[in-house]
């Protein structure tokens, strides 16, 4: 889920040749290399049986941008077609010294199936120029069909030319299509479909027309294509399903004798909500979902790192992941593809934004592949969600994450249809601390009446994450019948370097604001697409050094309080004379008060509680207590990120 500041639709890659983190020495080396390239071009060949009369389009073309500053793993490709039947014998791509491997190349069918793959090993090292990676066997392809050739740059630093494919490029029967330069961030496995300024990523093939003598035995996995429809990046990943069981109403917890204005409320969906689904998430009191978005699992060391940070759930995995690594580690996974042991099926991300609230026919295209709905400009988000729900595994819990359409741009009735008709669990990713546009009149401006641009002080607040939870919960019908999870960023999710980067205190405050407002799970957006350190693994690698200790401590706190978070709320039992949000929980007869500041300035606050005879309150995680006198206690909230969690030392007096 790459984040950009555009309102929309397709995800974007950024090609910036002047990033300041490169030294003058490095720039000078690149400039020198550019002058020498015509004389340094090599052809490193792997698995190289002999084939006759191969045709390529780009031949020995040299990129203008030899080294893109992007350092995130990305799969880069070129869409191509041919006017003659024939065979593809190899993938070619241009490699700079900085583009380190290993590099996996792939040939994709018109329907998004991988027909063949091969690897240029890391030992290719400093080889520069066009690399030719042979397939073990030639792959038969049909004329007038759209194929895709790609390679993975695991450390970025690829070569590219913006506008390099504004027009198609043709050599003999072979054509690389206009706009055919595509990419997909990740460790591989997702069909590359995003386009940035018609960039040419210098990916090519070796093609042998059928009329030329030579080996023509097709690879066993390459069927003759019969359609030209563009594949969906997630179509092969969506599990086959029918509608899940109808959600049960939450059971009302027992209540004692309550003062006026005080009521007991179960957690949304009820404590045992997940048990109704196949292979459910744990329903025990000790489990509270702490998830990470779109991670990869390729080694057991991955789960070791994630568990050390307090993660217990994956919400989407890269398609090259081995999901059994999660289950063997006692963790849970919710995925768009048929992952072994998955605990839920994930619907397409932010469909409310890129398809809109409507029932128009769906073309089958995804963002970046052409018109989404028919006719052009129509809205078909409901159509897409209905199709994906019908295709989900029978009895699976269906999870949907939405975006600014549901929270800001659509009417409540339009948004409520997205929330109620399709998923069993919902989240929405409004990134109040880092989004460059969220303070605008058409977005965060919806928090005030009349609508206007929010000031930075009004916008960049942890309490706005609680507003997002309230907004989604207000759309759920019947009320409180489905869990809503929180989405919080842990780095720099937007491509603009000047956009804010979230801090550890902000993360903690955003998460606790969400929990105070009723979130039943937390998902961390774990990717940096801008800033000083690009990464897809912020909670694993050095890019997260500043926030990981704080997030780890936060997750440990959430896990230790899981039985309390899963316990009923006691609404109306706490009030304050300051700008704080509060929630009260009852667990094993004990009362807990969670409080988070709603303004960025410091304040002294008095809190009044009902249903308690406590004379003191322990401030959890702070090694201190505060006195409680006649149900009133005071505390200091230093700023908008201040959160205090209190356990009242005494029995509750309401018989709960």
Secondary structure, DSSP 4 states (H G I P E B T S, - for coil): --B-SSSSSS------TT-TTS-HHHHHHHHHHHHHHHHH----EES----SS-B-SSTT---SBS--S--S-EEEEEEEEESS-EEEEEEEEEE-TT--S-EEEEEE-TTS-EEEEEEE-GGGTT--EEEEEEEEEEEEE-TT--EEEEEEETT----BBTTTTSS-EEETTEEEEEEEEEEEESSS-SPP-B-STT-B--EEEEEEETTS-S--PPPTT-PPP---PPPPTTGGGSPP--PPPPPPPPPPPP---PPTT-EEEPPTT-TTGGGGSTTPPP-STT--EEEEEEE--SSHHHHHHHHHTT--EEEEE-TT--THHHHHTT-EEEESS--TT-SEEEPPTTHHHHT-S--PEE-S--TTSS--EESTT---HHHHHHHHHHHSPTTPPEEEEE-HIIIIIS-HHHHHHHHHHT-SEEEE---TTT-SSTTSTTTGGGGSSS--PPPHHHHS-THHHHHHHHHHHHH-SSTT-SEEEEEEESS--BS-TTS----HHHHHHHHHHHHHTT-SEEEEE--BSSSS--BS-TTTSGGGHHHHHHHHHHHHHHHHTHHHHTSPEEETSEEESSSEEEEEEEETTEEEEEEEESSSS-EEEEEEESSB--SEEEETTTTEEEE-BTTEEEEEE-STT-EEEEEESS-BSS--
